[in-house]
Amino acid sequence: MTAWILTCNLDTFDLEAFRRDGQELQSWSVGRFRDELTAGDTFALWITGAGGGVVARGHLTGPPSQNPSADEAYWKKDPGTRWYVPLVVDEWLERPIPRSQIVDDPLFSNSSLRKQPFAANPHRLDAQQWDLITNALEHANDEDPNWHLQPGDTIRRVDLHDRYGGSSQGGICPSGRTPNVLIFTDSRSGHQHGYYDEWSEDGTFHYTGEGQKGDQVFTKGNKAIRDHSLTGNRLRLFEGARDTVRYVGEVVLDPTIPHSYGQAPPTGGGPLRQVIRFHMVPAGTKPQSPDVPVGTDYRPADESVQPAIAQPGTPDPDLSGRNLKAHRRLQNELAATAQTRGMETLSPTASDPDFDIAWRTPAGDLTVCEVKSLTLSNEARQLRTGLGQILDYQDQLQGRNSEVRAILWVERAPTDPRWVGLCNRVGVTLSWPGGEDVVFA
């Protein structure tokens, strides 16, 4: 059995679509060693270029054969008749191995992968080289030992770039010398450029791409974010844009819906243009440090928004149909009531869990609230989901406030009254319009 590196150029092949389709039996173009490639040989799939690395591993299922372009739907330009080897991808890496981690090792000093990275597929590996890649695969999901910031840490932006690279200007800064893309969100300055970064009802943080004028496209920083799961670069999210910034943590794109498009004004005003909204989720659940403030000034939810077409597997009924408008109306009405009773109402920042609304009393006591619409058909599911969400939010915020009260606010009284007692037993207040005195007691 021989081990190989198979390479892929993202400029000519749509690897993300190839991966997303999840085919079991696939094939790959090869240009040399055709007489030596046999069934059972192992391989690592390699993205070429400075930001590339290992993204998958698998095994060959037979010898090469000369055919018209295989898997032609994924080629950006039909390559025509070539030699193709059949293979199975055994594992797509959730976190690819950066190129530098492999080729900078002395074991690869004489490898064709280092000397001739754009040579025709494949590149032969000796036993020691394959062992190095196998070990890297086993530790691919470990934290980068060269990253020293923890969620909640603050750092001067100039020092951040001195340490990890990337441009000190702009909101998306790919690094050329470390496997990171540094991303900055700042609600204080972003809105003037049409950047509205916020948590969405689908549980993802919607981050606006770069480009202050004209329609945004997938180049430079936008391309670096889109392709991070293929290049192995980690997305590092920060709050703030200048001077001192705060590290929120590592994020990844939602694999189901990694991005969408929206409309926003350009810098300086003018006609609306198309912007990219990246859907980000935290990579793991490392807690924020206790001194990170909770929330920012409450942003009323847009009740006139048109619900998006429901996606397969969408977990929350509040994302579509009448439920979305009902959810936002309930949320805004509760926020208005809290404000009339002297509370400081809050919306979540990138550092917070994605609660619907929170408020703080003049004495500093914090309440976090999850809002749910109810219909006869979704009542049980909504209550189960809402209870799990609010307990998670309360737990995440406990370390950042001396006491955090949890409220599950629903559209009406549940038809099954046992939910009130169930919520009380786990320390959650379940209430609905008409029960404001209980909620704000």
Secondary structure, 3 states (H helix, E strand, C coil): CCEEEEEECCCCECHHHHHHHCCCCEEEEECCCCCCCCCCCEEEEEECCCCCEEEEEEEECCCCEEECCCCHHHECCCCCCEEEEEEEEEEEEEEEEEHHHHHCCHHHCCCHHHHCCCCCCCEEECHHHHHHHHHHHHCCCCCCCCCCCCCCCEEEHHHHHHHHCCCCCCCEEECCCCCEEEEEECHHHHHHHCCCCEECCCCCEEEECCCCCCCCCCCHHHHHHHCHHHHCCEEEEEECCCCEEEEEEEEEECCCCCEEEEEECCCCCCCCEEEEEEEEEECCCCCCCCCCCCCEECCCCCCCCCCCCCCCCCCCHHHCHHHHHHHHHHHHHHHHHHHHCCCEEEECCCCCCCCCEEEECCCCCEEEEEEECCCCCCHHHHHHHHHHHHHHHHHHHHHHCCCEEEEEEECCCCCCCHHHHHHHHCCEEEECCCCHHHHCC
